[in-house]
């Protein structure tokens, strides 16, 4: 019995001693454990990110625009070398349309009885008329222009007057000398002939009277006469048609003349208009040659 009582006292002493020993704070430990558990759970199961809600935005309706006006395609610029080139513009040396008699640059020449010739300006043209001289057996009316170059192109329009004799003729004098002793003469007749003469105190035919379809016939018909003079070569044209080219180097006068001849008692006359003298740059011909 005593031994049993001693065992109980020993057990009680051990229990009391154990209670006085230091021991961890259970509550603190529990709290920390809870916190650790909570942190562990947060790491393992993060909060889900909310899905944004799409809200449509209002957009303005497209504004209608006018269609552009159609335009012509641009013209391409030509940069190549042209196959042909234009001749240079001719230099005008003399022009007379006879529209103002007070500014006339021509000189009237008297070669016969003044009662047998007439030189007047009518409706913007100059009219030369002559009657037959029983003393000289022909009539002549002539005007001249002075101080022209040796090489040139000359053109004039001629119309025979009403009632003009077919024995009359009208035309151009070129390289006329101031003393009237030498020139070249290119004339046509109302019945369709032309002639080229050289005058040196007497007449010498370079081309005798020759019929040509290029010459318009009858009174009222207008013919354009042209002479191209370059050195000894002279080319003669009617209404743009080349008639003949001659070569002669004997006369070098600087005057030009318009002339009407008459070899009939009926008389002859012609109107002259639009006399033009230029350089030769605008002309290029390959005419027939006189044999």
SEDRENZA-618715 format. One line per field, with one value per residue (C-alpha): residue number from 1; x, y negated, z. Coordinates in pm, 1 decimal, always signed. Each point is the difference from the previous one (the first is absolute). Layout:
i = (NUM  ...) $
x = (X  ...) $
y = (Y  ...) $
z = (Z  ...) $
END
This chain:
i = (1  2  3  4  5  6  7  8  9  10  11  12  13  14  15  16  17  18  19  20  21  22  23  24  25  26  27  28  29  30  31  32  33  34  35  36  37  38  39  40  41  42  43  44  45  46  47  48  49  50  51  52  53  54  55  56  57  58  59  60  61  62  63  64  65  66  67  68  69  70  71  72  73  74  75  76  77  78  79  80  81  82  83  84  85  86  87  88  89  90  91  92  93  94  95  96  97  98  99  100  101  102  103  104  105  106  107  108  109  110  111  112  113  114  115  116  117  118  119  120  121  122  123  124  125  126  127  128  129  130  131  132  133  134  135  136  137  138  139  140  141  142  143  144  145  146  147  148  149  150  151  152  153  154  155  156  157  158  159  160  161  162  163  164  165  166  167  168  169  170  171  172  173  174  175  176  177  178  179  180  181  182  183  184  185  186  187  188  189  190  191  192  193  194  195  196  197  198  199  200  201  202  203  204  205  206  207  208  209  210  211  212  213  214  215  216  217  218  219  220  221  222  223  224  225  226  227  228  229  230  231  232  233  234  235  236  237  238  239  240  241  242  243  244  245  246  247  248  249  250  251  252  253  254  255  256  257  258  259  260  261  262  263  264  265  266  267  268  269  270  271  272  273  274  275  276  277  278  279  280  281  282  283  284  285  286  287  288  289  290  291) $
x = (+0.0  +276.3  +179.9  -303.9  -32.3  +360.1  -49.0  -294.0  +203.2  +279.6  -239.0  -155.4  +340.5  +93.6  -322.2  +55.4  +355.1  -114.5  -253.6  +259.6  +233.7  -10.9  -209.9  -85.4  -296.7  -261.7  -223.5  +284.4  +104.6  -348.6  -38.2  +328.2  -98.1  -328.8  +178.3  +244.8  -284.2  -184.7  +312.0  +51.5  -352.7  +35.4  +306.9  -160.0  -331.6  +48.1  -305.3  -136.2  +37.3  -344.4  -80.0  -53.5  -336.2  +21.4  -214.7  -53.1  +89.7  -212.9  +157.6  -108.3  -159.5  +232.0  -62.7  -65.1  +254.2  -52.1  +178.0  +285.7  -69.5  +168.8  +303.3  +172.7  +316.4  +314.0  +152.3  +342.8  +283.7  +187.3  +370.8  +122.0  +155.2  -259.8  +37.1  -54.7  +89.7  -172.9  +175.2  +81.3  -242.6  +94.6  +139.9  -223.3  +203.9  -286.9  -378.5  -245.9  -376.2  -64.6  -264.1  +133.2  +110.7  +142.2  +255.8  +99.6  +362.3  -1.4  +111.9  -197.3  +216.4  -89.9  +110.8  -253.4  -256.6  -175.8  -330.0  +62.0  +64.7  -180.1  +118.5  -266.5  -90.3  -350.0  -165.0  +326.3  +174.3  +222.2  -121.3  +239.9  -149.8  +153.9  -116.7  +174.0  +259.0  +13.0  +348.1  +147.5  -237.4  -71.3  -105.8  +151.2  -97.9  +240.3  +72.0  +322.8  +139.1  +361.1  +293.4  -89.6  +245.9  +125.3  -146.0  -368.9  -347.8  -264.9  -372.5  -277.5  -363.9  -105.5  -345.8  -51.9  -254.2  -325.7  +48.2  +374.6  +152.2  +129.6  +304.0  +75.4  +206.4  +78.8  +264.2  +318.4  +335.6  +284.0  +359.1  -87.6  +285.8  -69.3  +64.6  -262.1  +249.6  -14.5  -235.6  -168.8  -372.1  -264.7  -341.0  -331.7  -272.2  -382.0  -18.4  +221.3  +362.1  +311.1  +345.6  +340.9  +210.5  +337.4  +28.1  +337.4  -88.8  -185.4  -223.3  +138.2  -233.7  +115.9  -340.6  -209.2  -379.3  -123.7  -357.3  -54.2  -309.6  +126.6  -87.9  -365.3  -144.8  -234.9  -63.1  -100.8  +220.9  +262.1  +345.7  +276.7  +349.8  +308.4  +371.1  +272.7  +335.9  +317.6  +328.6  -19.8  -298.8  -353.9  -314.2  -336.2  -338.1  -365.7  -266.1  +246.9  +95.4  +362.4  +30.5  +373.1  +341.4  +262.9  +361.3  +147.3  +250.7  +22.9  -228.6  +35.8  -232.6  -167.0  -337.9  -331.1  -282.2  -364.9  -82.7  -275.4  +78.9  -242.9  +54.5  -350.1  -204.3  -268.8  +220.1  +85.6  -16.8  +41.0  -52.3  +288.9  -40.9  +179.6  +356.2  +227.3  +378.9  +170.2  +318.8  +7.5  -31.3  -364.6  +55.7  +142.9  -72.7  +139.6  -119.9  +55.6  +308.2  +25.2  +211.2) $
y = (+0.0  -226.2  +86.2  -89.0  -328.3  -83.0  +73.7  -239.5  -275.5  +52.4  -19.8  -319.5  -158.4  +82.7  -146.7  -322.4  -25.7  +45.6  -274.8  -251.4  +68.2  -274.1  +103.9  -165.9  -232.9  +219.8  -288.5  -184.3  +314.2  +63.5  -354.8  +20.7  +334.1  -142.7  -290.7  +232.0  +211.9  -302.4  -119.9  +342.2  +10.6  -345.6  +109.9  +318.0  -157.6  -363.5  -213.2  +19.8  -317.8  -130.5  +16.7  -355.1  -71.2  -137.3  -304.8  -93.4  -357.4  -209.9  -81.8  -267.6  +113.5  -53.6  -320.9  +43.1  -177.7  -105.7  +200.8  -197.0  -146.0  +199.7  -176.7  +47.0  +202.2  -213.3  -38.0  +158.7  -236.8  +87.3  +1.2  +172.7  -158.9  -102.6  +153.5  -331.2  -356.7  -317.3  -241.7  -334.8  -283.5  -212.0  -345.3  -262.8  -246.1  -185.0  +21.2  -220.5  +58.3  -340.2  -81.9  -349.6  -207.3  -266.6  +250.6  +148.2  +110.3  +61.0  -244.9  -54.2  +2.9  -191.9  +170.2  -116.3  -266.1  -68.0  +3.1  +365.0  +131.7  -7.2  +95.4  -20.5  +157.2  +150.5  +186.2  +94.9  +105.3  -179.5  -5.4  -36.3  -67.6  -83.5  -60.4  +69.8  -250.9  -42.2  -140.8  +273.8  +274.7  +97.2  -155.3  +38.9  -87.2  +70.5  -64.1  +85.5  +76.4  -74.3  +137.7  +366.0  +285.5  +225.4  +316.4  -4.9  +143.7  -228.0  +66.8  -216.0  +47.2  -111.4  -37.4  -126.3  -279.7  +35.0  -37.8  +47.0  +114.7  +356.3  -160.8  -164.7  +149.9  -76.7  +111.1  -57.5  -158.4  +124.7  -117.6  -312.8  -250.0  -364.3  -119.8  +248.3  +157.4  +354.0  +232.3  +344.1  +1.0  +257.0  -63.8  +175.0  -68.1  +6.8  +306.7  +223.7  -48.8  -88.6  -118.3  -74.2  -262.1  -156.0  -364.7  -161.8  -279.3  +270.6  +292.1  +352.4  +289.4  +228.7  +170.8  -113.6  -26.9  +337.9  +111.1  +131.1  +141.2  -163.2  -344.4  -91.5  -159.4  -287.3  -334.9  +21.0  +303.6  -54.8  +152.5  +6.4  -38.2  +99.9  -26.4  +156.6  -160.1  +142.5  -81.0  +84.9  +233.7  -133.5  +210.1  -115.9  +112.4  -73.7  +69.8  +208.9  +221.2  -4.7  -77.2  -15.2  -85.0  -188.4  -86.3  -334.2  -220.9  -304.6  -249.6  -117.8  -297.3  -67.8  -125.7  +183.2  -95.1  +69.2  -40.5  +14.8  +23.9  -56.6  +98.5  -68.0  -314.1  +136.4  -69.4  +209.0  -39.2  +198.3  -31.3  +85.0  +87.9  +145.0  -41.9  +192.1  +25.0  +231.6  +196.1  +354.9  +192.6  +98.8  +145.2  +331.0  +109.0  +245.8  -155.7  +112.6  -141.9  -180.3  +210.9) $
z = (+0.0  +87.8  -320.8  -196.2  +179.7  -77.1  -366.2  -10.8  +165.6  -249.2  -294.7  +133.4  +37.8  -356.4  -126.4  +190.1  -127.5  -355.2  +26.7  +118.8  -296.0  -289.2  -298.1  -318.9  -21.2  -147.3  -102.4  -173.1  -169.8  -110.9  -128.9  -195.2  -141.2  -113.1  -161.5  -173.0  -120.2  -127.3  -189.0  -143.5  -123.0  -162.0  -191.2  -119.1  -100.0  -128.0  -40.6  -359.3  -213.8  -97.0  -374.1  -137.1  -150.1  -359.0  -49.3  -369.0  -86.4  -229.1  -340.6  -242.1  -321.0  -300.9  -190.3  -371.4  -224.0  -360.8  -264.8  -160.7  -341.0  -276.1  -143.9  -329.6  +24.3  -17.2  -342.6  +0.5  -73.0  -318.3  +64.0  -313.1  -303.5  -261.3  -341.7  -176.8  +84.4  -106.9  -227.6  +160.8  -56.0  -303.6  +59.3  -158.8  -204.9  -169.0  +12.3  -187.1  -2.8  -164.3  +260.9  +73.7  -301.3  +232.4  +132.6  -335.0  -22.1  -375.2  -268.5  -322.7  -310.9  -319.2  -319.1  -254.2  -69.8  +335.1  -184.3  -86.8  +351.9  +332.0  +350.1  +270.5  +332.6  +1.2  +288.9  +163.5  -321.7  -246.1  -361.1  -291.0  -342.3  -334.6  -352.5  -326.6  -121.8  -374.2  +42.5  +220.8  -116.5  +358.2  +328.9  +345.0  +357.1  +283.7  +368.3  +183.0  +346.0  +83.6  +201.6  +29.0  +62.1  -279.2  +154.7  +87.9  -59.6  -149.7  -39.5  -145.4  -103.5  -350.1  -151.6  -355.0  -33.0  -186.2  -377.2  +17.8  -327.9  -25.1  -157.2  +332.0  +280.3  +362.1  +244.9  +199.1  -74.0  +222.2  +44.9  -193.1  -36.6  +96.8  -357.2  -131.5  -238.6  +140.8  +186.3  +1.9  -86.7  +92.9  -158.3  -70.9  -257.0  +34.0  -226.8  +217.8  -113.6  +199.5  -104.9  +158.6  -172.5  +57.9  -98.1  -73.6  -244.8  -190.7  +93.2  +13.7  +74.3  +279.8  -22.8  -296.5  +21.2  +125.7  +74.8  +353.1  +170.9  +321.0  -140.1  +60.0  -310.7  -72.4  +161.2  +363.3  +66.2  +270.5  -48.8  +256.6  -144.5  +201.9  -72.8  +213.8  -73.9  +150.4  -167.6  -371.0  +55.0  -43.3  +43.8  -137.6  +135.5  -77.0  +262.3  +197.6  -295.0  -107.1  -370.9  -62.4  +143.6  -198.1  +74.9  -105.5  +177.8  -224.6  +180.1  +361.1  +41.3  +337.9  -124.7  -37.0  -235.2  -81.6  -368.7  -262.3  -371.5  -282.9  -363.6  -125.7  -65.0  +231.6  +302.7  +305.4  +373.2  +321.1  +374.6  +233.8  +366.8  +302.8  -115.2  +240.2  +0.0  +252.4  +43.0  -134.1  +330.1  -59.2  -346.9  -108.3  -357.8  -248.7  -325.9  -357.4  -163.7  -330.7  -236.7) $
END
